[in-house]
Amino acid sequence: MLRSCAKLLRTLGAVRGPPGGRRLPGSEPRPALRLFSSEEVILRDYSVPNPSWNKDLRLLFDQFMKKCEDSSWKRLPSYKRIPAEKIQDFKTHLLDPKLMKEEQMSQTQLFTRSFDDGLGFEYVMFYSDVEKRMVCLFQGGPYLEGPPGFVHGGAIATMIDTTIGMCALMAGGVVVTANLNINYKRPIPLCSAVMINSQLDKVEGRKFFVSCNVQSADEKTLYSEATNAEVEANLGFVSGSSWLHIPNFQHQDSLPLRDDQHRSA
């Protein structure tokens, strides 16, 4: 497990440089983690394989891409930042546009896409509209360590929250997580591939109830599960979940407004 992470870091050039510690002529030291980079090309789709993906993650990706061939499933592209037109869409429908300041928005990046390839959150989501099911294929990099050699529980919670949020979003437009209870069964080894399965169970008015579990790539090990997670359609604030491009994004004009929508995050 630790060897695989060390191999990954060497592949990415984050552990060692040229022999003897020398820099190549003309090269400059480069930090492994970039938090705010306005020069980054934000239109890159991060939900496709890159050299850091391990064999299991690539195999799962290929299996689900096969399912997409008959349109029963679809892969959701993912970017580092919310596209400009969607930011404007949020401005139009948020009750308090002052929450979104121009100078801050120009420097933002999504939390789950803030690491260089292979160091943090590597994932791709697939959605089945017929089954109302979202599957996230996830590989946690070495910068997500909690207990030695294992993924931090908060990083696992982040990916569960992101997955159930996207599952509900596909059914109801802009949503935020209202309640999330997670049972951790086993720790997830760093740099291993897992499947996060999310299912929309029921809808009550503006509330979406979603269940979720995290399994090993071979589906033989249950790592975590969340039951009766409650996600709400709400215009008062924006969820921290990762943004993925939804071709038929549902505007919120049709959703009735609630009296308590001025609550803060």
Phi, psi and chi 1 to 4 in degrees:
 res  aa     phi    psi   chi1   chi2   chi3   chi4
   1 MET       -  -52.8  175.0  178.3   59.9      -
   2 LEU   -68.3  -32.4  -67.0  177.8      -      -
   3 ARG   -64.0  -39.0  -71.7  177.6 -178.5  174.5
   4 SER   -64.6  -38.3   65.3      -      -      -
   5 CYS   -66.7  -41.9  -80.4      -      -      -
   6 ALA   -63.8  -40.0      -      -      -      -
   7 LYS   -63.0  -41.0 -178.5  179.2  178.7 -179.2
   8 LEU   -62.1  -46.0  170.6   62.5      -      -
   9 LEU   -63.7  -37.9  -74.6  169.5      -      -
  10 ARG   -65.3  -39.6  -72.1 -163.7  -63.8  -89.8
  11 THR   -62.0  -38.7  -58.8      -      -      -
  12 LEU   -81.1   -7.6  -62.8  171.8      -      -
  13 GLY    77.3   20.1      -      -      -      -
  14 ALA   -94.8  -11.4      -      -      -      -
  15 VAL  -102.8  -45.7  168.9      -      -      -
  16 ARG  -136.2  154.3   65.1 -178.2 -174.7 -173.7
  17 GLY  -107.5 -151.8      -      -      -      -
  18 PRO   -62.7  157.7  -21.6   33.4      -      -
  19 PRO   -52.8  141.3  -25.4   34.2      -      -
  20 GLY    78.7    5.7      -      -      -      -
  21 GLY    76.4    7.4      -      -      -      -
  22 ARG   -78.4  145.9  -66.1  176.5  -69.4  103.0
  23 ARG   -90.3  144.0  -70.1 -153.0  -56.6  -91.1
  24 LEU   -66.3  147.2  -64.8  175.0      -      -
  25 PRO   -54.0  129.9  -25.0   34.2      -      -
  26 GLY    85.0   -5.9      -      -      -      -
  27 SER   -88.8  153.7   66.6      -      -      -
  28 GLU  -124.2  147.2  -64.3  -64.5  -26.6      -
  29 PRO   -61.6  143.1   21.5  -33.0      -      -
  30 ARG  -134.7  124.1  172.1  172.4  164.5  -90.5
  31 PRO   -64.5  145.9   23.8  -32.8      -      -
  32 ALA   -73.3  -24.3      -      -      -      -
  33 LEU  -121.6  125.1  175.6   63.1      -      -
  34 ARG  -115.6  117.9  -65.8 -168.7  -57.8  -89.4
  35 LEU   -83.9  -53.6  -69.6  179.4      -      -
  36 PHE  -125.2  112.0  -61.6  108.5      -      -
  37 SER  -135.2   98.8  175.9      -      -      -
  38 SER   -70.2  -15.3   58.5      -      -      -
  39 GLU   -87.0   -9.3  -61.3  177.1   -2.0      -
  40 GLU   -66.6  141.1 -176.5  118.8   23.8      -
  41 VAL   -76.5  108.9  178.3      -      -      -
  42 ILE   -84.3   -7.9   64.7  171.9      -      -
  43 LEU   -85.7    0.2  -66.9 -178.5      -      -
  44 ARG   -65.5  134.3  172.4 -171.8  165.3 -170.6
  45 ASP   -85.7  113.8 -176.8   -2.1      -      -
  46 TYR   -89.6    5.1  -75.2   83.2      -      -
  47 SER   -98.8   20.5   67.2      -      -      -
  48 VAL  -115.9  156.6  -65.3      -      -      -
  49 PRO   -57.6  142.1  -27.0   35.7      -      -
  50 ASN  -130.7  170.7   66.3   59.4      -      -
  51 PRO   -57.8  -18.2  -27.8   36.7      -      -
  52 SER   -80.6  -15.9   74.7      -      -      -
  53 TRP   -66.8  133.0  -74.0   25.8      -      -
  54 ASN   -82.2  176.3   65.8   23.8      -      -
  55 LYS   -61.1  -41.7 -178.1  175.6   67.0  174.3
  56 ASP   -64.7  -41.5  -71.9  -22.0      -      -
  57 LEU   -66.0  -40.3 -171.8   59.2      -      -
  58 ARG   -65.7  -39.1  -71.4  173.8  178.2  -87.5
  59 LEU   -64.8  -44.5 -179.9   60.7      -      -
  60 LEU   -62.5  -41.9  -71.3  171.2      -      -
  61 PHE   -58.3  -46.5  178.0   85.1      -      -
  62 ASP   -63.1  -37.9  -69.4  -18.4      -      -
  63 GLN   -64.0  -42.6  -69.6  174.0   -5.9      -
  64 PHE   -76.4  -31.2  -86.1   88.3      -      -
  65 MET   -63.1  -33.0  -73.3  -59.2  -66.6      -
  66 LYS   -63.5  -38.8 -160.8   75.4  173.9  175.8
  67 LYS   -66.8  -24.5  -66.5 -177.3  178.6 -177.1
  68 CYS   -75.6  -13.5  -66.2      -      -      -
  69 GLU   -64.2  -31.8  -68.3  179.6   -2.5      -
  70 ASP   -98.2   12.1   63.2   -0.6      -      -
  71 SER    68.3   10.2  -60.3      -      -      -
  72 SER   -74.2  -24.3   59.9      -      -      -
  73 TRP  -128.4  158.3  -73.0   78.0      -      -
  74 LYS  -142.8  142.2   59.6 -177.6  174.4 -178.7
  75 ARG   -83.4  139.3  179.5 -177.9   65.4   85.1
  76 LEU  -102.1  115.4  -55.3 -176.2      -      -
  77 PRO   -60.3  154.4  -21.7   33.9      -      -
  78 SER  -140.6  138.0  177.1      -      -      -
  79 TYR  -126.9  167.5  -52.0  100.7      -      -
  80 LYS   -75.3  -27.7  -82.8 -155.9  170.4 -174.2
  81 ARG  -133.2  157.0  -65.8 -177.4   59.6 -168.6
  82 ILE   -68.0  129.2  -61.2  175.0      -      -
  83 PRO   -56.1  147.6  -24.7   34.2      -      -
  84 ALA   -55.9  -40.0      -      -      -      -
  85 GLU   -67.3  -29.1   65.6  -86.5   15.0      -
  86 LYS   -78.7  -31.2  -61.8  -53.1  178.0 -174.9
  87 ILE   -61.4  -42.9  -66.8  178.1      -      -
  88 GLN   -63.3  -36.4 -174.7   58.1   46.9      -
  89 ASP   -63.0  -41.7 -169.8   53.0      -      -
  90 PHE   -64.6  -41.0  -83.3  116.4      -      -
  91 LYS   -59.7  -39.3  -74.6 -177.0  178.3  179.9
  92 THR   -64.9  -36.8  -58.5      -      -      -
  93 HIS  -104.3  -13.2  -63.7   90.1      -      -
  94 LEU   -69.0  143.4  -79.1  172.4      -      -
  95 LEU   -72.0  -29.3  -65.1 -178.8      -      -
  96 ASP  -127.1   90.1 -173.3    2.8      -      -
  97 PRO   -61.6  -17.3  -19.5   31.8      -      -
  98 LYS   -64.1  -18.9  -65.0  178.3 -178.2  178.6
  99 LEU   -67.9  -18.1  -65.9  175.4      -      -
 100 MET  -112.5   95.4  -55.8  176.2   69.8      -
 101 LYS   -90.5  135.0  -61.7  179.6  179.7  179.3
 102 GLU   -57.2  -45.5  -66.1  -68.1  -18.4      -
 103 GLU   -66.0  -30.2   61.5  -86.9   16.2      -
 104 GLN   -78.6  -42.5  -66.7  176.5  -17.7      -
 105 MET   -63.1  -27.8  -64.9  -55.5  -62.8      -
 106 SER   -72.2  -13.7   65.1      -      -      -
 107 GLN  -114.8    4.0  -63.3 -178.1  -17.1      -
 108 THR   -80.1  153.9   59.9      -      -      -
 109 GLN  -140.2  149.6  -81.1 -166.1   94.0      -
 110 LEU   -68.1  137.2  -68.7  166.2      -      -
 111 PHE   -54.1  -46.1  171.8   46.8      -      -
 112 THR   -75.0   -6.7   54.4      -      -      -
 113 ARG  -119.4   26.9  -65.9  -60.0 -173.5 -167.4
 114 SER   -97.4    4.2  -63.8      -      -      -
 115 PHE  -110.8  154.8  -62.5   86.0      -      -
 116 ASP   -65.9  160.2  -79.5  -12.5      -      -
 117 ASP   -51.2  128.8  -70.8  -10.3      -      -
 118 GLY    86.6  -13.3      -      -      -      -
 119 LEU   -91.0  -23.5  -61.9  179.9      -      -
 120 GLY  -130.4 -115.2      -      -      -      -
 121 PHE   -90.0  111.8  -60.1   90.5      -      -
 122 GLU  -110.0  120.4  -67.8  -67.3  -25.2      -
 123 TYR  -160.2  161.0   64.8   95.8      -      -
 124 VAL  -146.6  144.0   54.4      -      -      -
 125 MET  -115.4  143.1  -66.8 -170.4 -176.0      -
 126 PHE  -126.8  139.6  -68.3   87.4      -      -
 127 TYR  -127.4  137.6 -179.2   70.6      -      -
 128 SER  -112.8  113.6  170.0      -      -      -
 129 ASP   -69.6  -33.6 -172.4   54.5      -      -
 130 VAL   -65.0  -44.6  174.1      -      -      -
 131 GLU   -87.3   -9.5  -60.0 -179.6   28.1      -
 132 LYS    53.1   48.4  -57.5  -59.4 -179.6 -170.2
 133 ARG  -129.6  136.1 -179.3 -177.4  168.4 -154.1
 134 MET  -117.2  130.6 -176.4   74.9   69.7      -
 135 VAL  -119.5  126.8  173.4      -      -      -
 136 CYS  -111.3  123.7  175.6      -      -      -
 137 LEU   -94.7  120.4  -49.4  178.2      -      -
 138 PHE  -130.7  138.4  167.3   59.5      -      -
 139 GLN  -130.3  118.6  174.3 -176.0  -55.4      -
 140 GLY   -90.2  120.9      -      -      -      -
 141 GLY   -80.8  175.9      -      -      -      -
 142 PRO   -64.5  -20.3   20.6  -32.0      -      -
 143 TYR   -80.3    0.1  -80.1   20.6      -      -
 144 LEU  -105.3   20.2  -59.0 -175.0      -      -
 145 GLU   -67.7  138.2 -174.9  177.2   55.7      -
 146 GLY  -114.9 -100.0      -      -      -      -
 147 PRO   -61.1  147.3  -21.2   32.7      -      -
 148 PRO   -51.2  119.8  -26.7   35.0      -      -
 149 GLY    87.8    0.9      -      -      -      -
 150 PHE  -130.8  157.5  -64.8   94.9      -      -
 151 VAL   -71.6  138.2  178.4      -      -      -
 152 HIS   -62.0  139.9 -166.5  -72.2      -      -
 153 GLY   -60.3  -32.7      -      -      -      -
 154 GLY   -67.2  -33.6      -      -      -      -
 155 ALA   -68.7  -37.6      -      -      -      -
 156 ILE   -64.6  -44.1  -61.1  170.0      -      -
 157 ALA   -61.1  -38.8      -      -      -      -
 158 THR   -59.1  -45.3  -66.5      -      -      -
 159 MET   -71.9  -33.3  -70.3  -49.1  -56.7      -
 160 ILE   -65.4  -45.9  -69.7  176.5      -      -
 161 ASP   -60.4  -43.5 -177.9   33.5      -      -
 162 THR   -62.6  -41.6  -60.8      -      -      -
 163 THR   -70.4  -46.2  -54.9      -      -      -
 164 ILE   -68.9  -32.9   65.4  171.1      -      -
 165 GLY   -63.5  -42.4      -      -      -      -
 166 MET   -69.1  -34.5  -70.7  -52.3  -55.9      -
 167 CYS   -62.0  -44.7 -174.7      -      -      -
 168 ALA   -72.1  -35.8      -      -      -      -
 169 LEU   -60.2  -39.6 -174.9  149.6      -      -
 170 MET   -62.6  -26.6  -65.2  -62.6  -71.1      -
 171 ALA   -93.9  -26.1      -      -      -      -
 172 GLY  -140.1   13.5      -      -      -      -
 173 GLY    83.0 -150.2      -      -      -      -
 174 VAL   -64.2  125.8  177.5      -      -      -
 175 VAL  -136.8  161.6  -66.0      -      -      -
 176 VAL  -135.4  151.4  -69.9      -      -      -
 177 THR   -77.3  126.3  -57.1      -      -      -
 178 ALA   -99.0  -33.4      -      -      -      -
 179 ASN  -152.6  131.3 -177.2   56.0      -      -
 180 LEU  -144.4  114.7  176.6   59.8      -      -
 181 ASN  -114.7  125.2  -65.0  -51.6      -      -
 182 ILE  -118.2  133.3  -59.5  173.8      -      -
 183 ASN  -105.0  115.0  -66.4  -42.9      -      -
 184 TYR   -88.4  119.6  -65.4   93.7      -      -
 185 LYS   -95.0  -47.6  -56.7  -68.0 -173.7  179.7
 186 ARG  -144.4  150.0  -67.7  176.2  177.6   81.7
 187 PRO   -73.1  150.9   26.5  -34.1      -      -
 188 ILE   -98.7  122.3  -61.8  175.9      -      -
 189 PRO   -61.8  140.3  -21.9   34.0      -      -
 190 LEU   -57.9  145.4  -75.5  172.5      -      -
 191 CYS    67.5   12.8  -54.6      -      -      -
 192 SER   -97.7  157.3   63.5      -      -      -
 193 ALA   -97.5  135.4      -      -      -      -
 194 VAL  -132.6  163.0  -60.8      -      -      -
 195 MET  -111.5  127.3  -71.8 -162.5  -55.5      -
 196 ILE  -105.8  110.0  -54.6  174.8      -      -
 197 ASN  -100.8  122.9  -58.6  -74.9      -      -
 198 SER  -123.5  134.9 -179.6      -      -      -
 199 GLN  -130.8  128.7  179.0   76.6   48.7      -
 200 LEU   -76.9  115.1  179.0   62.1      -      -
 201 ASP   -90.0  -43.9  -62.9  -36.6      -      -
 202 LYS  -161.0  162.1   64.1  178.4  178.5  177.8
 203 VAL  -127.6  128.3  179.2      -      -      -
 204 GLU  -125.8  100.0  -66.5 -178.6   -3.8      -
 205 GLY    63.1 -117.5      -      -      -      -
 206 ARG   -94.9    5.0  -61.2  165.8   62.6   85.5
 207 LYS  -102.4  135.0  -64.5 -178.1  179.5 -179.5
 208 PHE  -116.0  125.2  -60.5   80.9      -      -
 209 PHE  -103.9  122.5  -66.8   88.8      -      -
 210 VAL  -128.1  137.9 -173.3      -      -      -
 211 SER  -107.5  158.0   57.0      -      -      -
 212 CYS  -156.7  144.3 -176.0      -      -      -
 213 ASN  -142.2  156.4   64.7   66.1      -      -
 214 VAL  -117.0  120.9 -176.5      -      -      -
 215 GLN  -124.6  161.5  -63.9  178.5  -53.4      -
 216 SER   -68.8  166.2   56.8      -      -      -
 217 ALA   -59.7  -32.5      -      -      -      -
 218 ASP   -89.2    3.2   60.0    9.1      -      -
 219 GLU    63.7   19.3  -58.5 -176.6   61.5      -
 220 LYS   -96.2  -17.1  -66.9 -178.8  178.9  179.2
 221 THR  -120.6  127.7  -56.9      -      -      -
 222 LEU   -96.3  118.7  176.3   63.9      -      -
 223 TYR   -93.1  -43.7  -69.3  113.5      -      -
 224 SER  -153.5  160.9  -53.6      -      -      -
 225 GLU  -152.0  149.3   61.5 -177.9   -6.1      -
 226 ALA  -131.2  127.9      -      -      -      -
 227 THR  -119.3  146.9   56.5      -      -      -
 228 ASN    54.3   35.6  -65.7  -40.2      -      -
 229 ALA   -63.9  133.0      -      -      -      -
 230 GLU  -107.8  121.6 -177.2 -179.8  -29.7      -
 231 VAL  -121.6  135.3 -175.4      -      -      -
 232 GLU  -119.9  144.0  -62.1 -173.8   19.9      -
 233 ALA   -77.8  118.1      -      -      -      -
 234 ASN  -149.2  133.6 -166.9  -49.3      -      -
 235 LEU   -97.3   -1.5  -55.9 -175.2      -      -
 236 GLY   -72.8  -28.1      -      -      -      -
 237 PHE  -158.1  168.5   55.2   98.2      -      -
 238 VAL  -105.1  134.9 -179.9      -      -      -
 239 SER   -66.2  155.4  171.6      -      -      -
 240 GLY   -84.7    4.8      -      -      -      -
 241 SER   -65.7  153.7  -62.6      -      -      -
 242 SER   -62.4  140.9  174.8      -      -      -
 243 TRP   -86.6  128.8  178.1  -91.4      -      -
 244 LEU  -125.0  145.6  -66.1   94.8      -      -
 245 HIS   -74.3  118.4  175.8   63.9      -      -
 246 ILE  -106.6  112.6  -50.7  -58.4      -      -
 247 PRO   -54.1  -41.8  -25.7   35.0      -      -
 248 ASN  -107.4   56.5  -63.1  -43.3      -      -
 249 PHE   -60.0  128.3 -177.3   79.9      -      -
 250 GLN   -85.5  119.3  177.7 -179.6  -22.4      -
 251 HIS   -70.7  158.2  -69.9  -77.8      -      -
 252 GLN   -95.5    8.6  -63.1  -58.2  -67.2      -
 253 ASP   -56.9  -33.5  -51.0   59.2      -      -
 254 SER   -82.6   -9.4   59.5      -      -      -
 255 LEU   -87.3  131.2  -65.9  176.7      -      -
 256 PRO   -67.8  142.0   24.8  -33.8      -      -
 257 LEU   -83.6  146.6  -59.9 -178.1      -      -
 258 ARG  -106.0  158.7  -70.8 -158.7  -35.0 -125.5
 259 ASP   -69.3  -25.9  -66.6  -26.4      -      -
 260 ASP   -97.6   18.6   62.0  -13.8      -      -
 261 GLN   -76.1   -1.6  -76.8 -176.8  -29.3      -
 262 HIS   -91.5    9.1  -72.9  -75.6      -      -
 263 ARG   -67.6  153.7   65.9 -177.2  179.3  178.6
 264 SER   -94.9  162.6   63.7      -      -      -
 265 ALA   -74.7      -      -      -      -      -
